[in-house]
Amino acid sequence: MSYGMTTNADLRDRVLAAKQAAGLSWAQIAEALGRPKEWSTSALLGMHPMPAETAAKAGSLLDLSADDVARLQRMPYRTREPELATDPTIYRFHEALQVYGPALKELIHEEFGDGIMSAINFRLSVERHPDPGGDRVVVTFDGKFLDYAW
């Protein structure tokens, strides 16, 4: 879906190429932007609008065009790209939610009542934890509880 300038996929490809050319990690980029690495990465991949000042910093850091800097500031279309679901890492998240999703729902309802975890008022963290059996990936979803109120 293109509305004149670029799609999220086009922007994502240019950001990934610029990141590689600059030899920067997502953590280094986030530090330069003064934002969390999880949010910065998602925003640079086209899933969150960036404030003008942050977008300008990203543009300078990654040598992005003025059009790309403007695109980083626009409200994104948070559409699903079906081909992404076949990526092994993304697929494993789908698999984990298929297996544990019903249990998570039951546990949330038992602990909090009838409601949901917000994905808007939400924080995410990704950490590496050393383990003798192989390092562990720790992903934390931290969302506000929203009760169903009638």
C-alpha positions in Angstrom: 0.0 0.0 0.0 1.7 3.2 -1.1 0.3 6.7 -0.6 2.7 8.7 -2.6 6.0 8.3 -1.0 6.9 4.9 0.3 5.6 1.9 2.1 6.6 0.6 5.5 8.5 -2.2 3.8 10.4 0.2 1.6 11.3 2.4 4.5 12.3 -0.7 6.6 14.6 -1.8 3.8 16.3 1.6 3.6 16.7 1.8 7.4 18.2 -1.7 7.6 20.6 -0.9 4.8 21.6 2.4 6.4 22.1 0.7 9.8 24.3 -1.9 8.3 26.3 0.7 6.3 26.8 2.7 9.5 27.9 -0.3 11.4 25.5 0.5 14.3 23.6 -1.8 16.6 19.9 -1.0 17.5 21.1 -0.3 21.1 23.6 2.3 19.8 20.9 3.9 17.6 18.5 4.0 20.5 21.1 5.6 22.8 21.8 8.3 20.2 18.0 8.9 19.9 17.6 9.0 23.7 14.8 6.3 23.5 14.4 2.7 24.5 15.9 0.2 22.0 12.6 -1.7 21.6 10.6 1.4 20.7 13.4 2.9 18.5 13.7 -0.3 16.6 10.0 -0.6 16.0 9.6 3.1 15.1 12.5 2.9 12.6 10.9 -0.2 11.1 7.8 1.9 10.5 5.5 0.9 13.3 5.4 4.1 15.4 5.5 7.8 14.5 8.6 9.6 15.7 8.6 13.1 17.1 10.2 15.5 14.6 13.3 16.0 16.7 13.9 12.2 17.1 13.2 11.6 13.4 15.7 14.3 12.5 18.4 12.7 14.8 17.7 9.3 13.1 17.9 10.9 9.7 21.3 12.4 10.5 22.6 9.3 12.1 21.5 6.9 9.3 21.9 9.4 6.4 18.2 9.1 5.5 16.5 11.3 2.9 14.2 14.1 3.9 11.3 12.0 2.6 12.3 9.2 4.9 12.6 11.5 7.9 9.1 12.9 7.1 7.8 9.3 6.8 9.2 8.4 10.2 6.9 11.2 11.6 3.7 10.0 10.0 1.1 7.8 11.7 1.8 4.4 10.3 -0.6 1.9 8.7 -0.1 -1.0 11.1 -1.0 -3.6 8.6 0.0 -7.2 8.6 2.5 -8.3 6.0 1.7 -12.1 5.6 5.2 -13.0 4.5 6.6 -11.8 7.8 4.7 -14.6 9.6 6.9 -17.2 7.9 10.1 -15.7 9.3 11.4 -18.3 11.8 11.7 -15.9 14.7 8.3 -14.2 14.2 6.7 -17.6 13.6 8.0 -18.8 17.0 6.2 -15.9 18.7 3.0 -17.0 16.9 3.6 -20.6 18.0 4.2 -19.6 21.6 1.0 -17.6 21.7 -0.9 -20.5 20.0 0.3 -22.9 22.7 0.3 -20.5 25.7 -2.3 -17.9 24.7 -5.3 -19.7 26.2 -3.4 -20.2 29.5 -2.3 -16.5 29.5 -6.0 -15.5 29.0 -7.1 -17.7 31.9 -4.4 -16.5 34.2 -5.0 -12.8 33.4 -8.8 -13.2 34.0 -8.2 -15.1 37.2 -5.8 -12.5 38.6 -7.4 -9.3 37.2 -10.9 -10.1 36.2 -12.7 -9.7 32.9 -10.5 -7.6 30.6 -7.4 -7.4 28.4 -3.8 -6.4 28.4 -3.4 -3.2 26.5 -1.0 -3.2 23.5 -1.2 0.6 23.3 -0.4 1.5 26.9 2.5 -1.0 26.7 6.1 -1.5 27.3 8.4 -4.2 25.8 11.9 -5.3 26.8 14.2 -7.8 25.2 17.1 -9.1 27.3 19.8 -11.8 27.1 20.3 -13.9 30.2 23.4 -16.2 30.4 22.5 -19.8 31.1 24.8 -22.9 31.3 22.5 -24.7 28.8 22.7 -21.8 26.3 21.8 -18.2 26.6 18.1 -17.4 27.2 16.0 -14.8 25.3 13.8 -13.0 27.8 10.9 -11.0 26.3 8.7 -9.0 28.6 5.3 -7.7 27.6 4.2 -5.1 30.1 0.7 -3.8 29.3 -1.9 -1.9 31.3 -4.9 -4.0 32.4 -8.1 -2.7 30.8 -11.3 -4.1 32.3 -14.4 -4.6 30.3 -16.8 -2.0 31.9 -20.4 -1.8 30.8 
